[in-house]
């Protein structure tokens, strides 16, 4: 299998290099090279992912340990969401809950994941377009060498058969298939052809390599007209279906583990009527129970159904090579998520649990707390 890789720098250059190293093993097909590549990338990013999950889990444990204190604060400030938020924040700061470090690591993990996703997509598309161009150049070389000194529009039947055999031999030597997919450089879709039209070819090639004249376009169409491809459709949407299923399972597994690890909800006990200490706070008191700007549970439900749709879109619009990457990425992510969950539980089981002292004074946050009824005695 003659796979060529373009030159590049940065993340895409690293993708080219790593895939070329895997292909140099000799026994690995391009499809499996992408699977191994995905595994390597996930292992490289695993420490950051583990750190993010570990800090999140440790924060959840601390929040659970503070549930009694939070219940007391809720009882004291039940009718004053702003004062309760201030008291809760002070309580969290005292015991190191939800620090800036964990938030930054979580944000960094999301950014790196998104950057890698789109950089790999771009790199695999570049590899595809580069090899399509090399394939055409080799077919063009065979075609031009054969018709030299001949009338290309009036070949004899024997010459046509001979040229067809030569071009198909070269095409078979340069094409890359994977299972039911005839051309891995094209999407796994019954709507996609195994070979690109001249317009699609030009859209994905650098300006210096585009076919701009009528003669060049006619030659391209002439060459590929000799290629014998039965059932021109390139696939059956199987990769799209598999990618949707794998990302659904991955998202579901993460949601189950997040629910299992989430701290129990503090029972709300509103205080008796309070004396407000500012007009702004008086207005806030009438807003009812404090709610987060983004409900994690609701967001999880949205992601559970939107992510498969997004993956189907990418799998049908991008190359089959990238669809294989998405599937491998979802599978590896699911396995790592489960493995990390057990490993984190094992580590935390041997860590010292936070000691909560019953000496938190809410009046430090709100000097008017002495007017509240139902607070701690």
Backbone torsions as a table, in degrees:
resi	resn	phi	psi	omega
1	UNK	NA	118.9	-173.7
2	UNK	-98.7	83.6	178.2
3	UNK	-96.4	129.2	177.7
4	UNK	-111.5	148.5	-178.3
5	UNK	-121.4	132.2	178.8
6	UNK	-71.5	165.5	175.6
7	UNK	-84.2	154.6	-179.9
8	UNK	-175.0	173.9	-179.9
9	UNK	-132.6	175.5	179.0
10	UNK	67.8	-149.1	-177.5
11	UNK	-63.3	-43.9	-178.9
12	UNK	-65.6	-37.5	175.7
13	UNK	-62.1	-38.0	176.8
14	UNK	-66.0	-38.5	177.2
15	UNK	-60.4	-47.1	179.4
16	UNK	-59.0	-46.1	-176.6
17	UNK	-64.1	-47.5	-176.4
18	UNK	-64.9	-42.9	178.3
19	UNK	-64.0	-39.1	179.3
20	UNK	-65.5	-36.2	178.1
21	UNK	-66.5	-41.3	178.5
22	UNK	-65.6	-42.6	179.1
23	UNK	-65.1	-25.5	-179.4
24	UNK	-69.7	-12.0	175.8
25	UNK	-62.6	-26.4	173.7
26	UNK	94.0	-35.3	-175.6
27	UNK	-99.5	1.4	-175.7
28	UNK	-100.3	128.6	173.4
29	UNK	-74.5	165.5	-178.0
30	UNK	-63.8	-38.0	179.2
31	UNK	-62.0	-45.5	179.2
32	UNK	-72.7	-27.6	175.1
33	UNK	-62.1	-37.9	177.4
34	UNK	-65.7	-37.6	178.1
35	UNK	-64.6	-47.3	178.0
36	UNK	-63.3	-40.1	178.2
37	UNK	-59.4	-45.3	179.6
38	UNK	-61.0	-41.6	178.6
39	UNK	-61.3	-43.9	179.0
40	UNK	-62.9	-44.2	-179.9
41	UNK	-61.7	-43.9	179.8
42	UNK	-64.1	-37.6	178.9
43	UNK	-69.0	-35.6	177.8
44	UNK	-64.4	-40.1	-178.4
45	UNK	-86.8	-6.3	-175.3
46	UNK	-59.0	-42.2	-179.6
47	UNK	-58.4	-41.5	178.7
48	UNK	-66.0	-41.6	179.1
49	UNK	-64.0	-42.6	-179.9
50	UNK	-64.5	-42.9	179.7
51	UNK	-61.0	-42.0	179.0
52	UNK	-62.8	-46.3	-179.4
53	UNK	-66.9	-38.1	-178.4
54	UNK	-66.3	-46.5	179.8
55	UNK	-64.3	-38.5	177.7
56	UNK	-63.4	-44.4	-179.8
57	UNK	-65.3	-40.6	179.8
58	UNK	-65.8	-37.6	176.7
59	UNK	-63.1	-41.2	178.9
60	UNK	-62.7	-37.9	179.0
61	UNK	-66.2	-41.5	178.3
62	UNK	-64.4	-40.0	178.2
63	UNK	-63.1	-38.4	178.6
64	UNK	-66.0	-38.7	179.2
65	UNK	-65.9	-26.2	-179.3
66	UNK	-92.6	9.5	-175.9
67	UNK	-60.6	-35.8	178.7
68	UNK	-66.0	-42.9	178.0
69	UNK	-64.2	-40.5	179.3
70	UNK	-65.0	-36.3	178.4
71	UNK	-62.8	-39.4	178.0
72	UNK	-65.9	-41.9	178.4
73	UNK	-64.6	-39.1	178.8
74	UNK	-63.4	-37.1	179.3
75	UNK	-67.9	-36.5	-179.1
76	UNK	-74.7	-42.6	-173.9
77	UNK	-112.0	25.9	-174.4
78	UNK	-55.5	-29.5	-179.0
79	UNK	-101.1	8.6	-177.5
80	UNK	-133.9	85.1	-175.5
81	UNK	-56.8	-38.1	-178.3
82	UNK	-65.9	-46.5	179.5
83	UNK	-64.5	-38.9	178.2
84	UNK	-63.5	-41.8	179.5
85	UNK	-62.3	-40.6	178.7
86	UNK	-65.3	-44.8	179.6
87	UNK	-64.6	-41.7	179.1
88	UNK	-63.1	-42.0	179.6
89	UNK	-62.8	-41.3	178.2
90	UNK	-64.6	-39.0	177.8
91	UNK	-63.2	-44.2	179.0
92	UNK	-63.5	-40.5	-179.9
93	UNK	-64.8	-37.1	-179.5
94	UNK	-61.6	-37.8	-177.0
95	UNK	-106.1	13.9	174.3
96	UNK	65.2	41.8	179.8
97	UNK	-99.1	133.3	174.9
98	UNK	64.5	46.4	179.5
99	UNK	-70.5	169.7	-179.1
100	UNK	-65.7	-32.0	-177.6
101	UNK	-59.8	-47.0	-179.2
102	UNK	-65.4	-36.8	178.9
103	UNK	-65.3	-41.9	179.9
104	UNK	-65.6	-40.5	178.8
105	UNK	-65.2	-40.3	177.7
106	UNK	-62.8	-44.6	178.9
107	UNK	-64.8	-42.1	179.2
108	UNK	-62.5	-40.2	179.4
109	UNK	-62.4	-42.5	179.4
110	UNK	-65.2	-44.5	-178.5
111	UNK	-62.3	-46.8	-178.8
112	UNK	-63.5	-40.6	178.8
113	UNK	-60.4	-44.5	179.9
114	UNK	-67.3	-41.4	179.0
115	UNK	-62.1	-46.1	-179.9
116	UNK	-62.7	-42.1	-179.1
117	UNK	-56.7	-51.6	-175.7
118	UNK	-76.8	-30.0	176.6
119	UNK	-69.1	-40.5	177.1
120	UNK	-65.6	-41.1	176.8
121	UNK	-58.1	-46.7	178.8
122	UNK	-63.9	-40.6	-179.1
123	UNK	-65.5	-44.9	180.0
124	UNK	-66.6	-35.2	175.0
125	UNK	-65.2	-40.7	178.5
126	UNK	-64.4	-40.5	177.4
127	UNK	-61.9	-42.8	179.6
128	UNK	-61.8	-50.6	-178.0
129	UNK	-64.8	-35.8	179.0
130	UNK	-65.0	-43.9	-179.2
131	UNK	-73.1	-31.7	174.5
132	UNK	-63.0	-41.4	178.9
133	UNK	-65.4	-43.3	178.9
134	UNK	-63.4	-38.4	178.5
135	UNK	-61.8	-46.8	-179.9
136	UNK	-63.0	-40.1	-180.0
137	UNK	-62.4	-36.7	177.7
138	UNK	-71.1	-41.2	176.5
139	UNK	-64.1	-39.6	178.6
140	UNK	-62.8	-39.5	178.4
141	UNK	-62.4	-43.5	178.8
142	UNK	-63.8	-44.0	-177.5
143	UNK	-64.0	-49.6	-176.8
144	UNK	-66.8	-36.1	178.3
145	UNK	-65.6	-38.1	-177.3
146	UNK	-73.3	-42.3	-174.7
147	UNK	-84.1	-0.5	179.4
148	UNK	-60.4	123.0	-177.8
149	UNK	82.4	3.5	179.2
150	UNK	-116.7	162.6	174.5
151	UNK	-88.1	103.6	-172.8
152	UNK	-61.5	-27.1	-177.6
153	UNK	-88.3	-7.9	-177.0
154	UNK	-134.8	50.2	176.8
155	UNK	-73.1	147.4	175.7
156	UNK	-71.7	168.1	179.7
157	UNK	-61.7	-40.8	179.7
158	UNK	-65.6	-39.8	178.7
159	UNK	-66.6	-39.4	178.5
160	UNK	-62.3	-43.3	178.8
161	UNK	-63.7	-42.2	-179.5
162	UNK	-64.8	-44.6	179.6
163	UNK	-65.3	-40.1	178.1
164	UNK	-60.3	-42.8	178.9
165	UNK	-63.8	-43.7	-179.0
166	UNK	-63.2	-45.4	-179.0
167	UNK	-67.1	-39.2	179.6
168	UNK	-69.6	-34.3	175.1
169	UNK	-63.2	-43.2	178.9
170	UNK	-67.5	-39.9	179.5
171	UNK	-62.3	-45.4	179.2
172	UNK	-63.0	-32.6	-179.5
173	UNK	-75.4	-23.5	-175.7
174	UNK	-107.5	-12.4	-178.3
175	UNK	-79.8	157.9	178.0
176	UNK	-128.0	113.9	179.5
177	UNK	-112.0	168.0	178.2
178	UNK	-151.5	105.5	-179.5
179	UNK	60.3	-123.3	-179.6
180	UNK	-78.4	-10.2	-177.3
181	UNK	-84.4	120.1	-176.8
182	UNK	-74.4	-33.0	-178.4
183	UNK	-139.5	110.9	-175.8
184	UNK	-70.0	-14.3	178.5
185	UNK	-79.4	-6.3	179.7
186	UNK	-115.6	159.0	179.0
187	UNK	-64.7	151.4	173.7
188	UNK	-79.0	86.3	-173.8
189	UNK	-152.8	138.4	174.6
190	UNK	-68.5	-11.1	178.0
191	UNK	-88.8	-11.8	-178.9
192	UNK	-99.5	141.1	176.9
193	UNK	-89.1	155.5	-180.0
194	UNK	-69.1	-24.8	177.1
195	UNK	-122.1	149.9	-177.9
196	UNK	-83.2	147.4	170.6
197	UNK	-72.4	164.6	-178.6
198	UNK	-62.4	-34.7	178.6
199	UNK	-67.5	-43.7	177.4
200	UNK	-65.5	-35.5	177.3
201	UNK	-60.5	-47.0	-177.7
202	UNK	-66.4	-34.0	-178.2
203	UNK	-62.5	-30.6	-172.0
204	UNK	-108.0	11.6	179.8
205	UNK	-112.1	149.7	174.7
206	UNK	-58.9	156.3	-174.8
207	UNK	-57.1	-35.9	-177.4
208	UNK	-68.5	-18.1	-175.9
209	UNK	-111.1	7.4	179.3
210	UNK	-77.4	152.1	178.3
211	UNK	-93.6	106.0	-170.5
212	UNK	-102.2	-31.5	-177.2
213	UNK	-87.7	159.7	178.4
214	UNK	-62.7	-35.5	179.9
215	UNK	-65.2	-42.0	179.6
216	UNK	-65.4	-41.9	179.4
217	UNK	-66.3	-40.7	179.9
218	UNK	-65.1	-38.7	179.0
219	UNK	-65.6	-41.4	178.2
220	UNK	-59.2	-48.8	-178.9
221	UNK	-66.0	-35.3	179.1
222	UNK	-64.5	-45.4	-177.7
223	UNK	-61.9	-47.9	-176.6
224	UNK	-75.1	-14.1	174.7
225	UNK	-69.7	-20.8	178.1
226	UNK	-82.6	-16.3	-176.1
227	UNK	-74.2	127.2	-176.8
228	UNK	-93.7	100.1	178.0
229	UNK	-124.6	106.5	178.4
230	UNK	-74.4	144.6	-178.8
231	UNK	50.7	73.6	-172.1
232	UNK	-53.8	-21.2	-180.0
233	UNK	-59.8	141.9	-170.9
234	UNK	-90.3	-15.9	-177.6
235	UNK	-173.8	-164.3	-172.6
236	UNK	-135.9	21.1	-177.8
237	UNK	69.0	14.0	-177.5
238	UNK	-65.4	-42.0	179.5
239	UNK	-64.1	-34.9	178.1
240	UNK	-64.3	-43.4	179.3
241	UNK	-65.6	-45.5	-178.9
242	UNK	-64.2	-40.3	-180.0
243	UNK	-65.2	-38.1	177.9
244	UNK	-65.4	-42.2	-179.3
245	UNK	-65.9	-44.5	-176.7
246	UNK	-66.8	-40.2	179.4
247	UNK	-71.9	-31.8	175.3
248	UNK	-62.8	-46.7	179.8
249	UNK	-63.4	-43.1	-179.7
250	UNK	-61.7	-45.4	179.1
251	UNK	-65.5	-39.9	179.8
252	UNK	-64.9	-42.7	179.4
253	UNK	-62.3	-43.7	178.6
254	UNK	-63.7	-38.2	179.2
255	UNK	-66.2	-40.4	179.4
256	UNK	-63.7	-43.9	-179.3
257	UNK	-69.0	-36.5	178.2
258	UNK	-64.9	-39.8	178.5
259	UNK	-67.4	-38.3	179.6
260	UNK	-65.3	-35.9	-176.0
261	UNK	-91.2	-10.7	-175.7
262	UNK	-65.0	139.8	177.5
263	UNK	-65.7	148.7	-179.9
264	UNK	-66.2	144.9	-178.9
265	UNK	-72.2	132.6	179.8
266	UNK	-72.3	132.4	178.8
267	UNK	-66.7	128.6	-177.1
268	UNK	-82.3	124.7	175.2
269	UNK	-129.1	103.0	-177.1
270	UNK	-72.4	144.6	179.7
271	UNK	-78.8	170.2	174.1
272	UNK	-72.1	167.4	-177.3
273	UNK	-48.1	141.6	-174.3
274	UNK	-118.2	166.7	174.3
275	UNK	-99.1	118.9	-179.4
276	UNK	-80.9	154.6	-175.8
277	UNK	-117.5	6.6	172.8
278	UNK	-162.2	156.3	179.8
279	UNK	-64.8	-38.3	179.4
280	UNK	-61.6	-46.3	179.7
281	UNK	-65.4	-33.7	178.2
282	UNK	-62.9	-38.0	178.0
283	UNK	-68.4	-39.8	-177.5
284	UNK	-67.4	-27.6	-177.7
285	UNK	-63.8	-25.9	-175.4
286	UNK	-86.5	3.0	-176.9
287	UNK	-85.4	-1.5	178.2
288	UNK	81.0	-157.0	-175.4
289	UNK	-66.3	138.1	179.7
290	UNK	-70.0	133.0	-179.6
291	UNK	-127.8	144.3	178.2
292	UNK	-69.1	154.0	179.8
293	UNK	-62.2	-36.3	178.1
294	UNK	-122.9	120.4	178.7
295	UNK	-80.0	111.8	-177.4
296	UNK	-56.8	-39.8	-179.0
297	UNK	-63.9	-44.5	179.4
298	UNK	-66.8	-39.6	178.0
299	UNK	-63.3	-38.2	178.0
300	UNK	-62.4	-40.3	178.1
301	UNK	-65.2	-39.9	178.6
302	UNK	-63.6	-45.6	-179.3
303	UNK	-64.7	-34.1	-177.3
304	UNK	-59.6	-33.2	-177.1
305	UNK	-104.4	-25.5	-179.6
306	UNK	-80.5	-34.4	-178.7
307	UNK	-61.1	-44.5	176.0
308	UNK	-58.7	-37.7	178.9
309	UNK	-64.8	-42.6	178.6
310	UNK	-62.9	-42.4	-179.1
311	UNK	-67.1	-37.2	176.0
312	UNK	-62.0	-41.3	178.8
313	UNK	-59.9	-49.1	-179.8
314	UNK	-64.5	-40.1	-177.1
315	UNK	-66.2	-30.2	-179.0
316	UNK	-91.4	-18.7	-178.3
317	UNK	-101.0	-25.9	-179.0
318	UNK	-100.3	180.0	-177.7
319	UNK	-69.1	160.1	175.3
320	UNK	-62.5	-31.3	178.5
321	UNK	-59.9	-42.3	-179.9
322	UNK	-71.9	-34.0	176.1
323	UNK	-62.3	-38.6	176.6
324	UNK	-63.5	-40.3	177.6
325	UNK	-61.8	-44.0	-179.1
326	UNK	-62.5	-42.3	179.9
327	UNK	-64.3	-48.2	179.8
328	UNK	-61.8	-38.1	179.9
329	UNK	-64.0	-42.8	179.4
330	UNK	-65.0	-42.9	-178.8
331	UNK	-64.5	-47.5	-179.6
332	UNK	-64.4	-40.3	179.2
333	UNK	-61.7	-40.4	179.0
334	UNK	-64.1	-45.3	179.5
335	UNK	-63.6	-41.9	179.2
336	UNK	-66.5	-38.0	179.6
337	UNK	-60.4	-46.5	179.3
338	UNK	-65.7	-44.8	179.3
339	UNK	-62.4	-43.5	178.5
340	UNK	-62.8	-38.7	-179.1
341	UNK	-60.9	-45.6	178.9
342	UNK	-67.6	-39.9	-179.6
343	UNK	-66.0	-42.0	179.4
344	UNK	-65.2	-42.5	176.9
345	UNK	-60.0	-39.3	-179.7
346	UNK	-66.2	-41.8	179.8
347	UNK	-67.5	-46.2	-177.5
348	UNK	-66.8	-25.7	179.7
349	UNK	-65.9	-27.4	-178.5
350	UNK	-102.5	4.9	177.3
351	UNK	-93.3	151.9	179.7
352	UNK	-68.8	129.6	-179.9
353	UNK	-74.9	147.1	-179.0
354	UNK	-64.3	135.5	178.6
355	UNK	-92.8	121.6	-177.6
356	UNK	-102.7	116.4	177.7
357	UNK	-92.9	139.1	-176.5
358	UNK	-87.9	57.9	-177.6
359	UNK	-131.9	20.7	-178.0
360	UNK	-77.0	124.5	-176.2
361	UNK	-103.9	106.6	-177.8
362	UNK	-65.4	-22.6	-177.4
363	UNK	-68.6	-15.3	175.4
364	UNK	-64.6	-34.3	-179.3
365	UNK	-81.0	-42.1	-176.8
366	UNK	-132.3	102.6	-177.7
367	UNK	-60.6	-15.4	179.5
368	UNK	-87.6	4.6	-177.2
369	UNK	-62.9	-21.7	179.7
370	UNK	-64.0	-18.5	179.0
371	UNK	-82.9	-11.4	-175.7
372	UNK	-82.6	143.0	177.3
373	UNK	-102.1	147.5	177.1
374	UNK	92.8	4.8	-180.0
375	UNK	-76.5	-175.9	-178.7
376	UNK	-72.8	144.3	179.6
377	UNK	-96.4	NA	NA
